[in-house]
Amino acid sequence: MTAFVEDRPSPSWSRYLRRLIASEISSLTRYYDRVIQWNPLADDTGYLFHCVECPSKHILREGEEFPDLRGQRTERSAVLLNGNLNFHFDIQALFAELHGKLSRTSRLIVVAYNPYLAWVYRLAAWTGIRKKALPPTFVTRQDLENIAALAGYEITRTRMVAYFPWKWLGLGGLINWIMPVIPILRWLGLAAVITFRPLIREESSRPSLSVIIPARNERGNIEDAVRRMPDLGAETEIIFVEGHSSDGTWEEIERVVAKYGSQHRLKALRQTGKGKGDAVRLGFSHARGDLLTILDADLTMPPELVGRFYDVYRSGLADFVNGTRLVYPMEGEAMRFLNHLGNVFFAKFLSVVLGIRLGDSLCGTKLLTRHDYARMVAWREHFGEFDPFGDFELLFPAAILALGVRDVPIRYRARTYGATQIRRFRHGWMLLRMTLVGFFRISTGRNAWT
């Protein structure tokens, strides 16, 4: 990072706090294409924005025209408001003004003072620690959610940051690292980084879709996966990824591709690696659709319901659509009792870790855009390889990148062919280990010592 000289030198504790806040913002913006800080306050020295990581950064001051981002389809732009809400008297109008210039791939990132700590700011001003003007407006999360809805947004991510403003030989770093995971106390950060998603429908376009079907020992389900795929009124690509089967699955895939190749856009790939996660990565790397989804070859998630995931995306309700099997009664022996308990546990635990509401973290069917998957690949390169199954390596960055996650309930069906390949205890331990990785690397203030 290049050296930065402030017009008005700030105390070291203030710069430390800004670095903490900038680090949280950067967890998202380093994977975006551009970040724009809009109308910085008069006493904003620019140091926080300087510390934010993004390939392209711009500051638009009062009176400068805001660019029209509505034409962006695959680019992601973030608009930063640093403290603006705390000095504004019509936040709804402010949000509405921006909404008309944003695309569905845009995100509004707000740095706001904690309303429950207003007395701390007043005390800091009274003692002379704080030299800036006191903010007149403090908005609770509930009020902010309501204002956002009125202006056509939803909150997709909220992170409290900056619990202790001094390093104090590492003690401050320890406090800022551990506080985000302590119940109740985690809401006592000095500032919140809140990400808003504009709610914008896909009015006319019908984006193309690639359906990835990992298949290992699923010979009896291959033809039904194609035959039962719904007509979405859009170009649909079906990609089978076969993984070292012993029951003739590959030969069946070849037969089905030859039989239905004139009616559907079909591809057949064979794994050299192992596991569903590897199969999904291989399929995604060959996909050409605007949207990507996964369909397990056991067909316990009915292919007919793929259209529901597609429609949720087009409606603008989410940029990441996640299936949940835990709403309706399951058919027959579709899921064993211990498996059901495990799925409930991981959904609840991961919801806390990621700060999003997940009904089912392990449903195989998820839908996202191809350009967002490319960002997830970049995120995984930074975060490291940790998921052999492929569910968490999609859910983790979906939450961090503030895509907006929406559950789609499905009726989980019993298998009609083959046997489950889930090993309850061995795979359960692996899932717990991955969840703990997320707990310590995502939930905590991982850059508290910067």
Kinemage of the C-alpha trace (Angstrom):
@kinemage 1
@onewidth
@group {chain A} dominant
@subgroup {mainchain}
@vectorlist {calphas} color= white
{ca met a 1} P 0.000 0.000 0.000
{ca thr a 2} L 1.389 3.400 -0.968
{ca ala a 3} L 2.054 6.025 1.685
{ca phe a 4} L -0.863 8.311 2.428
{ca val a 5} L -0.582 11.800 3.860
{ca glu a 6} L -3.664 13.251 5.556
{ca asp a 7} L -4.450 16.933 5.245
{ca arg a 8} L -5.252 16.913 8.945
{ca pro a 9} L -3.095 14.438 10.869
{ca ser a 10} L -5.159 11.965 12.918
{ca pro a 11} L -4.153 10.303 16.181
{ca ser a 12} L -2.847 6.755 15.914
{ca trp a 13} L -5.954 5.272 17.572
{ca ser a 14} L -8.178 6.884 14.911
{ca arg a 15} L -6.068 5.491 12.074
{ca tyr a 16} L -6.161 2.061 13.727
{ca leu a 17} L -9.972 2.134 13.842
{ca arg a 18} L -10.179 3.166 10.203
{ca arg a 19} L -7.889 0.309 9.198
{ca leu a 20} L -10.153 -2.129 11.026
{ca ile a 21} L -13.213 -0.764 9.225
{ca ala a 22} L -11.421 -0.697 5.854
{ca ser a 23} L -10.334 -4.300 6.348
{ca glu a 24} L -13.947 -5.398 6.783
{ca ile a 25} L -15.017 -3.458 3.687
{ca ser a 26} L -12.114 -4.968 1.737
{ca ser a 27} L -13.272 -8.516 2.506
{ca leu a 28} L -15.945 -7.770 -0.094
{ca thr a 29} L -14.539 -5.064 -2.374
{ca arg a 30} L -11.252 -6.800 -3.213
{ca tyr a 31} L -13.376 -9.173 -5.326
{ca tyr a 32} L -15.455 -6.388 -6.900
{ca asp a 33} L -14.530 -4.403 -9.998
{ca arg a 34} L -14.937 -0.897 -8.612
{ca val a 35} L -15.703 1.014 -5.431
{ca ile a 36} L -16.993 4.582 -5.402
{ca gln a 37} L -17.071 6.719 -2.276
{ca trp a 38} L -19.957 9.134 -2.667
{ca asn a 39} L -20.133 12.540 -0.986
{ca pro a 40} L -17.448 12.120 1.705
{ca leu a 41} L -18.126 14.228 4.785
{ca ala a 42} L -16.232 17.471 5.256
{ca asp a 43} L -14.066 16.003 8.030
{ca asp a 44} L -13.332 12.739 6.155
{ca thr a 45} L -9.548 12.698 5.686
{ca gly a 46} L -9.732 9.948 3.044
{ca tyr a 47} L -7.559 7.550 5.057
{ca leu a 48} L -10.263 4.892 5.401
{ca phe a 49} L -10.947 4.912 1.652
{ca his a 50} L -7.209 4.779 0.979
{ca cys a 51} L -7.027 1.554 3.020
{ca val a 52} L -9.914 -0.114 1.174
{ca glu a 53} L -8.763 -2.744 -1.344
{ca cys a 54} L -10.343 -2.806 -4.810
{ca pro a 55} L -8.988 -2.929 -8.396
{ca ser a 56} L -10.531 0.480 -9.159
{ca lys a 57} L -11.377 3.253 -6.663
{ca his a 58} L -13.014 6.644 -7.196
{ca ile a 59} L -14.233 9.469 -4.960
{ca leu a 60} L -17.230 11.562 -6.032
{ca arg a 61} L -17.607 14.720 -3.994
{ca glu a 62} L -20.725 16.809 -3.521
{ca gly a 63} L -21.873 18.295 -6.809
{ca glu a 64} L -20.129 15.694 -8.986
{ca glu a 65} L -22.429 13.585 -11.138
{ca phe a 66} L -22.952 9.998 -10.072
{ca pro a 67} L -22.381 7.530 -12.955
{ca asp a 68} L -25.260 5.499 -14.363
{ca leu a 69} L -24.461 1.878 -13.447
{ca arg a 70} L -27.717 0.392 -14.715
{ca gly a 71} L -26.096 -1.084 -17.806
{ca gln a 72} L -23.722 -3.261 -15.807
{ca arg a 73} L -24.562 -6.952 -16.159
{ca thr a 74} L -21.471 -8.790 -14.983
{ca glu a 75} L -19.456 -6.027 -13.294
{ca arg a 76} L -19.869 -5.496 -9.574
{ca ser a 77} L -19.600 -1.957 -8.224
{ca ala a 78} L -19.741 -0.954 -4.565
{ca val a 79} L -20.855 2.504 -3.439
{ca leu a 80} L -19.405 3.564 -0.084
{ca leu a 81} L -21.134 5.947 2.317
{ca asn a 82} L -18.796 6.595 5.228
{ca gly a 83} L -20.767 8.125 8.099
{ca asn a 84} L -23.223 9.884 5.781
{ca leu a 85} L -26.317 8.301 7.316
{ca asn a 86} L -25.461 9.669 10.750
{ca phe a 87} L -25.489 13.231 9.406
{ca his a 88} L -28.551 12.906 7.160
{ca phe a 89} L -32.187 13.745 7.883
{ca asp a 90} L -33.859 11.775 5.052
{ca ile a 91} L -32.076 8.456 4.556
{ca gln a 92} L -34.936 7.054 2.484
{ca ala a 93} L -34.568 9.882 -0.040
{ca leu a 94} L -30.803 9.365 -0.103
{ca phe a 95} L -31.231 5.657 -0.842
{ca ala a 96} L -33.915 6.330 -3.453
{ca glu a 97} L -31.688 8.831 -5.238
{ca leu a 98} L -28.973 6.210 -5.598
{ca his a 99} L -31.342 3.365 -6.493
{ca gly a 100} L -32.162 4.888 -9.878
{ca lys a 101} L -28.480 4.710 -10.896
{ca leu a 102} L -27.657 1.196 -9.677
{ca ser a 103} L -27.770 -2.219 -11.342
{ca arg a 104} L -28.662 -5.453 -9.560
{ca thr a 105} L -24.936 -6.212 -9.368
{ca ser a 106} L -24.286 -2.994 -7.415
{ca arg a 107} L -23.997 -2.917 -3.643
{ca leu a 108} L -24.318 -0.002 -1.246
{ca ile a 109} L -21.857 -0.225 1.658
{ca val a 110} L -22.608 1.969 4.650
{ca val a 111} L -20.291 2.681 7.581
{ca ala a 112} L -22.537 3.774 10.438
{ca tyr a 113} L -22.051 4.654 14.099
{ca asn a 114} L -23.501 2.182 16.587
{ca pro a 115} L -26.783 3.702 17.872
{ca tyr a 116} L -26.462 1.847 21.170
{ca leu a 117} L -23.153 3.571 21.870
{ca ala a 118} L -24.236 7.151 21.208
{ca trp a 119} L -23.257 7.989 24.772
{ca val a 120} L -19.679 6.841 24.040
{ca tyr a 121} L -19.338 9.375 21.225
{ca arg a 122} L -20.740 12.123 23.438
{ca leu a 123} L -18.339 11.171 26.221
{ca ala a 124} L -15.417 11.151 23.779
{ca ala a 125} L -16.394 14.649 22.590
{ca trp a 126} L -16.763 15.912 26.168
{ca thr a 127} L -13.320 14.590 27.177
{ca gly a 128} L -11.699 15.954 24.023
{ca ile a 129} L -10.771 12.537 22.589
{ca arg a 130} L -13.110 13.140 19.662
{ca lys a 131} L -12.541 16.406 17.779
{ca lys a 132} L -15.157 15.938 15.040
{ca ala a 133} L -18.781 17.053 15.101
{ca leu a 134} L -21.182 14.747 16.906
{ca pro a 135} L -23.555 12.858 14.586
{ca pro a 136} L -27.198 13.915 15.075
{ca thr a 137} L -28.793 10.756 13.594
{ca phe a 138} L -28.524 7.254 15.035
{ca val a 139} L -30.537 4.522 13.307
{ca thr a 140} L -31.165 1.052 14.740
{ca arg a 141} L -30.899 -2.024 12.544
{ca gln a 142} L -34.672 -2.546 12.631
{ca asp a 143} L -35.328 1.026 11.509
{ca leu a 144} L -32.656 0.732 8.834
{ca glu a 145} L -34.196 -2.486 7.501
{ca asn a 146} L -37.541 -0.707 7.219
{ca ile a 147} L -36.057 2.341 5.486
{ca ala a 148} L -34.147 0.067 3.096
{ca ala a 149} L -37.328 -1.818 2.172
{ca leu a 150} L -39.177 1.442 1.519
{ca ala a 151} L -36.392 2.561 -0.825
{ca gly a 152} L -36.141 -0.784 -2.660
{ca tyr a 153} L -33.201 -2.484 -0.910
{ca glu a 154} L -32.494 -5.349 1.441
{ca ile a 155} L -29.666 -5.701 3.942
{ca thr a 156} L -27.486 -8.630 2.910
{ca arg a 157} L -24.639 -8.337 5.405
{ca thr a 158} L -24.019 -6.574 8.713
{ca arg a 159} L -20.676 -6.668 10.508
{ca met a 160} L -19.880 -4.865 13.733
{ca val a 161} L -16.255 -3.721 13.882
{ca ala a 162} L -13.814 -1.711 16.013
{ca tyr a 163} L -14.541 -2.662 19.624
{ca phe a 164} L -11.371 -1.220 21.147
{ca pro a 165} L -9.569 1.778 19.612
{ca trp a 166} L -6.040 1.121 20.898
{ca lys a 167} L -3.573 -1.651 20.182
{ca trp a 168} L -2.115 -1.702 23.713
{ca leu a 169} L 0.663 -4.210 23.028
{ca gly a 170} L -1.698 -6.619 21.305
{ca leu a 171} L -4.536 -6.486 23.851
{ca gly a 172} L -6.632 -4.339 21.512
{ca gly a 173} L -6.045 -6.763 18.691
{ca leu a 174} L -7.178 -9.674 20.866
{ca ile a 175} L -10.353 -7.831 21.894
{ca asn a 176} L -11.177 -6.841 18.313
{ca trp a 177} L -10.531 -10.421 17.195
{ca ile a 178} L -12.722 -12.220 19.711
{ca met a 179} L -15.618 -9.806 20.319
{ca pro a 180} L -17.467 -10.499 17.031
{ca val a 181} L -18.249 -14.055 18.163
{ca ile a 182} L -19.426 -13.352 21.730
{ca pro a 183} L -23.249 -13.316 21.974
{ca ile a 184} L -24.783 -9.935 22.890
{ca leu a 185} L -21.346 -8.313 23.297
{ca arg a 186} L -20.727 -8.649 19.561
{ca trp a 187} L -23.240 -5.843 18.972
{ca leu a 188} L -21.079 -3.364 20.892
{ca gly a 189} L -18.690 -2.437 18.088
{ca leu a 190} L -18.090 1.271 17.619
{ca ala a 191} L -19.161 1.035 13.980
{ca ala a 192} L -21.152 -1.211 11.676
{ca val a 193} L -20.371 -2.070 8.067
{ca ile a 194} L -23.756 -2.708 6.444
{ca thr a 195} L -24.229 -3.888 2.868
{ca phe a 196} L -27.442 -3.191 0.944
{ca arg a 197} L -28.617 -4.928 -2.228
{ca pro a 198} L -30.946 -3.043 -4.608
{ca leu a 199} L -34.019 -5.116 -5.478
{ca ile a 200} L -34.154 -5.131 -9.275
{ca arg a 201} L -36.031 -7.631 -11.446
{ca glu a 202} L -34.847 -9.178 -14.705
{ca glu a 203} L -37.775 -7.699 -16.610
{ca ser a 204} L -37.228 -8.919 -20.150
{ca ser a 205} L -34.097 -11.036 -20.422
{ca arg a 206} L -34.063 -14.774 -19.821
{ca pro a 207} L -30.439 -15.603 -18.986
{ca ser a 208} L -29.048 -18.915 -20.179
{ca leu a 209} L -28.559 -21.712 -17.644
{ca ser a 210} L -25.988 -24.477 -17.211
{ca val a 211} L -27.093 -27.447 -15.081
{ca ile a 212} L -24.184 -29.439 -13.634
{ca ile a 213} L -25.014 -33.057 -12.734
{ca pro a 214} L -22.277 -34.879 -10.800
{ca ala a 215} L -22.858 -38.626 -11.192
{ca arg a 216} L -21.170 -41.580 -9.528
{ca asn a 217} L -22.900 -44.958 -9.730
{ca glu a 218} L -26.159 -43.348 -10.874
{ca arg a 219} L -26.772 -45.251 -14.126
{ca gly a 220} L -30.493 -45.653 -13.471
{ca asn a 221} L -31.108 -41.901 -13.096
{ca ile a 222} L -29.233 -40.423 -16.063
{ca glu a 223} L -31.988 -40.529 -18.683
{ca asp a 224} L -34.625 -39.215 -16.259
{ca ala a 225} L -32.387 -36.241 -15.418
{ca val a 226} L -32.615 -35.148 -19.065
{ca arg a 227} L -36.166 -36.254 -19.755
{ca arg a 228} L -37.582 -34.466 -16.700
{ca met a 229} L -35.673 -31.197 -17.128
{ca pro a 230} L -38.247 -28.385 -17.533
{ca asp a 231} L -38.408 -25.998 -20.469
{ca leu a 232} L -37.365 -22.624 -19.013
{ca gly a 233} L -37.865 -20.626 -22.176
{ca ala a 234} L -34.118 -19.975 -22.181
{ca glu a 235} L -31.030 -21.693 -23.515
{ca thr a 236} L -30.303 -24.582 -21.150
{ca glu a 237} L -27.115 -26.616 -21.058
{ca ile a 238} L -26.854 -29.946 -19.197
{ca ile a 239} L -23.366 -31.090 -18.194
{ca phe a 240} L -22.842 -34.576 -16.757
{ca val a 241} L -19.676 -35.080 -14.739
{ca glu a 242} L -18.992 -38.780 -14.141
{ca gly a 243} L -16.797 -39.773 -11.210
{ca his a 244} L -15.186 -43.244 -11.313
{ca ser a 245} L -18.415 -45.263 -11.420
{ca ser a 246} L -18.501 -49.055 -11.363
{ca asp a 247} L -22.086 -49.596 -12.558
{ca gly a 248} L -21.839 -48.385 -16.161
{ca thr a 249} L -22.822 -44.763 -15.470
{ca trp a 250} L -20.353 -43.377 -18.029
{ca glu a 251} L -21.650 -45.651 -20.774
{ca glu a 252} L -25.205 -44.613 -19.899
{ca ile a 253} L -24.248 -40.926 -20.091
{ca glu a 254} L -22.757 -41.511 -23.557
{ca arg a 255} L -25.955 -43.258 -24.663
{ca val a 256} L -28.211 -40.486 -23.317
{ca val a 257} L -26.075 -37.724 -24.872
{ca ala a 258} L -26.302 -39.473 -28.243
{ca lys a 259} L -30.054 -40.021 -27.898
{ca tyr a 260} L -31.048 -36.535 -26.723
{ca gly a 261} L -28.227 -34.484 -28.231
{ca ser a 262} L -30.464 -33.118 -30.973
{ca gln a 263} L -33.059 -31.918 -28.441
{ca his a 264} L -30.815 -30.521 -25.677
{ca arg a 265} L -27.395 -28.975 -25.347
{ca leu a 266} L -25.566 -31.821 -23.565
{ca lys a 267} L -21.957 -32.317 -22.450
{ca ala a 268} L -20.251 -35.301 -20.854
{ca leu a 269} L -17.105 -34.988 -18.725
{ca arg a 270} L -15.096 -37.509 -16.709
{ca gln a 271} L -13.345 -36.669 -13.464
{ca thr a 272} L -9.680 -37.215 -12.912
{ca gly a 273} L -10.025 -36.022 -9.308
{ca lys a 274} L -12.394 -37.314 -6.660
{ca gly a 275} L -15.453 -36.069 -4.791
{ca lys a 276} L -18.506 -33.990 -5.568
{ca gly a 277} L -16.689 -30.707 -4.980
{ca asp a 278} L -14.143 -31.580 -7.646
{ca ala a 279} L -16.942 -32.647 -10.024
{ca val a 280} L -18.793 -29.345 -9.553
{ca arg a 281} L -15.627 -27.328 -10.181
{ca leu a 282} L -14.962 -29.291 -13.372
{ca gly a 283} L -18.519 -28.795 -14.599
{ca phe a 284} L -18.525 -25.079 -13.778
{ca ser a 285} L -15.226 -24.612 -15.618
{ca his a 286} L -16.815 -25.957 -18.820
{ca ala a 287} L -20.191 -24.211 -18.408
{ca arg a 288} L -21.202 -21.434 -20.796
{ca gly a 289} L -24.517 -20.355 -19.261
{ca asp a 290} L -25.091 -16.979 -17.622
{ca leu a 291} L -26.389 -18.873 -14.582
{ca leu a 292} L -25.003 -22.038 -13.003
{ca thr a 293} L -26.861 -24.612 -10.954
{ca ile a 294} L -26.232 -28.093 -9.550
{ca leu a 295} L -28.561 -31.077 -9.715
{ca asp a 296} L -27.616 -34.224 -7.818
{ca ala a 297} L -27.881 -37.269 -10.067
{ca asp a 298} L -29.832 -39.204 -7.419
{ca leu a 299} L -32.787 -36.932 -8.344
{ca thr a 300} L -33.875 -36.617 -4.705
{ca met a 301} L -34.253 -32.956 -5.650
{ca pro a 302} L -36.751 -33.270 -8.529
{ca pro a 303} L -35.433 -31.838 -11.831
{ca glu a 304} L -38.858 -30.283 -12.392
{ca leu a 305} L -38.102 -27.770 -9.620
{ca val a 306} L -35.039 -26.279 -11.321
{ca gly a 307} L -37.412 -23.678 -12.773
{ca arg a 308} L -38.224 -22.385 -9.284
{ca phe a 309} L -34.568 -21.570 -8.636
{ca tyr a 310} L -34.363 -19.860 -12.023
{ca asp a 311} L -37.512 -17.795 -11.363
{ca val a 312} L -36.273 -16.645 -7.950
{ca tyr a 313} L -33.133 -15.265 -9.573
{ca arg a 314} L -35.088 -13.505 -12.336
{ca ser a 315} L -37.453 -11.981 -9.776
{ca gly a 316} L -34.519 -10.127 -8.218
{ca leu a 317} L -35.086 -11.722 -4.813
{ca ala a 318} L -31.545 -13.107 -4.656
{ca asp a 319} L -28.311 -13.457 -6.557
{ca phe a 320} L -27.626 -16.795 -4.848
{ca val a 321} L -30.493 -19.297 -4.593
{ca asn a 322} L -30.175 -22.161 -2.116
{ca gly a 323} L -32.381 -25.234 -1.809
{ca thr a 324} L -33.739 -26.348 1.549
{ca arg a 325} L -35.034 -29.867 2.213
{ca leu a 326} L -36.051 -29.212 5.823
{ca val a 327} L -39.402 -27.451 5.385
{ca tyr a 328} L -41.704 -30.209 4.093
{ca pro a 329} L -41.977 -33.836 5.262
{ca met a 330} L -39.508 -36.031 3.396
{ca glu a 331} L -40.585 -38.922 1.253
{ca gly a 332} L -40.015 -42.367 2.757
{ca glu a 333} L -36.383 -42.952 3.778
{ca ala a 334} L -35.048 -39.986 1.821
{ca met a 335} L -32.961 -38.863 4.821
{ca arg a 336} L -32.047 -40.886 7.888
{ca phe a 337} L -32.740 -39.462 11.357
{ca leu a 338} L -29.115 -38.719 12.283
{ca asn a 339} L -28.555 -37.116 8.887
{ca his a 340} L -31.594 -34.898 9.480
{ca leu a 341} L -30.276 -33.783 12.873
{ca gly a 342} L -26.877 -33.069 11.335
{ca asn a 343} L -28.411 -30.967 8.580
{ca val a 344} L -30.389 -28.892 11.079
{ca phe a 345} L -27.294 -28.382 13.241
{ca phe a 346} L -25.067 -27.248 10.376
{ca ala a 347} L -27.742 -24.924 8.978
{ca lys a 348} L -28.116 -23.194 12.372
{ca phe a 349} L -24.400 -23.073 13.122
{ca leu a 350} L -23.470 -21.802 9.667
{ca ser a 351} L -26.191 -19.143 9.810
{ca val a 352} L -24.465 -17.740 12.898
{ca val a 353} L -20.982 -18.048 11.392
{ca leu a 354} L -21.891 -16.331 8.121
{ca gly a 355} L -24.478 -13.877 9.394
{ca ile a 356} L -27.169 -15.038 6.960
{ca arg a 357} L -30.334 -17.105 7.325
{ca leu a 358} L -29.893 -20.611 5.967
{ca gly a 359} L -32.607 -23.230 6.150
{ca asp a 360} L -30.344 -25.977 4.814
{ca ser a 361} L -26.602 -25.636 4.228
{ca leu a 362} L -26.133 -29.052 2.607
{ca cys a 363} L -28.823 -29.219 -0.080
{ca gly a 364} L -27.013 -30.042 -3.298
{ca thr a 365} L -28.953 -27.601 -5.492
{ca lys a 366} L -27.745 -24.015 -5.575
{ca leu a 367} L -27.965 -21.368 -8.325
{ca leu a 368} L -25.638 -18.429 -8.966
{ca thr a 369} L -24.223 -16.387 -11.839
{ca arg a 370} L -21.126 -17.456 -13.716
{ca his a 371} L -19.441 -14.079 -13.132
{ca asp a 372} L -19.985 -14.424 -9.370
{ca tyr a 373} L -18.534 -17.924 -9.451
{ca ala a 374} L -15.358 -16.439 -10.943
{ca arg a 375} L -15.179 -14.156 -7.880
{ca met a 376} L -15.653 -17.181 -5.644
{ca val a 377} L -12.712 -18.884 -7.307
{ca ala a 378} L -10.583 -15.814 -6.566
{ca trp a 379} L -11.876 -15.815 -2.975
{ca arg a 380} L -10.963 -19.497 -2.607
{ca glu a 381} L -7.419 -18.772 -3.763
{ca his a 382} L -7.066 -16.322 -0.860
{ca phe a 383} L -8.972 -18.380 1.706
{ca gly a 384} L -7.456 -21.747 0.813
{ca glu a 385} L -8.828 -25.161 -0.134
{ca phe a 386} L -11.026 -26.569 2.626
{ca asp a 387} L -14.192 -28.171 1.175
{ca pro a 388} L -14.251 -31.573 -0.592
{ca phe a 389} L -18.049 -31.496 -0.930
{ca gly a 390} L -18.550 -28.137 -2.655
{ca asp a 391} L -21.406 -26.703 -0.549
{ca phe a 392} L -19.464 -24.520 1.871
{ca glu a 393} L -17.052 -23.157 -0.728
{ca leu a 394} L -20.110 -21.635 -2.413
{ca leu a 395} L -22.016 -20.539 0.699
{ca phe a 396} L -19.049 -18.905 2.436
{ca pro a 397} L -18.192 -16.446 -0.365
{ca ala a 398} L -21.889 -15.909 -1.189
{ca ala a 399} L -22.265 -14.479 2.314
{ca ile a 400} L -18.987 -12.555 2.319
{ca leu a 401} L -19.632 -11.008 -1.105
{ca ala a 402} L -23.128 -9.955 0.061
{ca leu a 403} L -24.814 -11.591 -2.910
{ca gly a 404} L -28.153 -12.002 -1.165
{ca val a 405} L -29.126 -15.601 -0.360
{ca arg a 406} L -32.676 -16.921 -0.649
{ca asp a 407} L -33.895 -20.423 0.285
{ca val a 408} L -36.240 -22.372 -1.984
{ca pro a 409} L -38.140 -25.153 -0.138
{ca ile a 410} L -38.267 -28.502 -1.931
{ca arg a 411} L -39.886 -31.856 -1.125
{ca tyr a 412} L -36.966 -34.227 -0.692
{ca arg a 413} L -37.660 -37.478 -2.549
{ca ala a 414} L -36.498 -41.004 -1.836
{ca arg a 415} L -34.022 -42.607 -4.207
{ca thr a 416} L -35.373 -44.868 -6.951
{ca tyr a 417} L -31.947 -46.208 -7.918
{ca gly a 418} L -28.630 -46.808 -6.171
{ca ala a 419} L -27.523 -46.155 -2.611
{ca thr a 420} L -26.469 -43.032 -0.739
{ca gln a 421} L -22.748 -42.303 -0.694
{ca ile a 422} L -22.911 -40.269 2.529
{ca arg a 423} L -20.849 -41.595 5.449
{ca arg a 424} L -22.566 -40.034 8.433
{ca phe a 425} L -19.789 -39.900 10.994
{ca arg a 426} L -16.752 -39.465 8.770
{ca his a 427} L -18.433 -36.838 6.589
{ca gly a 428} L -20.058 -35.225 9.650
{ca trp a 429} L -16.657 -34.696 11.240
{ca met a 430} L -15.333 -33.165 8.012
{ca leu a 431} L -18.299 -30.785 7.881
{ca leu a 432} L -17.797 -29.777 11.512
{ca arg a 433} L -14.150 -29.057 10.847
{ca met a 434} L -15.061 -26.847 7.866
{ca thr a 435} L -17.654 -24.985 9.940
{ca leu a 436} L -15.049 -24.310 12.631
{ca val a 437} L -12.698 -23.001 9.952
{ca gly a 438} L -15.399 -20.502 8.997
{ca phe a 439} L -16.021 -19.650 12.641
{ca phe a 440} L -12.411 -18.688 13.329
{ca arg a 441} L -11.603 -17.111 9.980
{ca ile a 442} L -14.863 -15.363 9.085
{ca ser a 443} L -16.790 -14.682 12.288
{ca thr a 444} L -13.828 -13.315 14.238
{ca gly a 445} L -12.150 -9.996 13.519
{ca arg a 446} L -9.506 -11.728 11.451
{ca asn a 447} L -7.544 -8.551 10.695
{ca ala a 448} L -7.750 -7.040 14.178
{ca trp a 449} L -3.986 -6.716 14.511
{ca thr a 450} L -3.455 -4.636 11.360
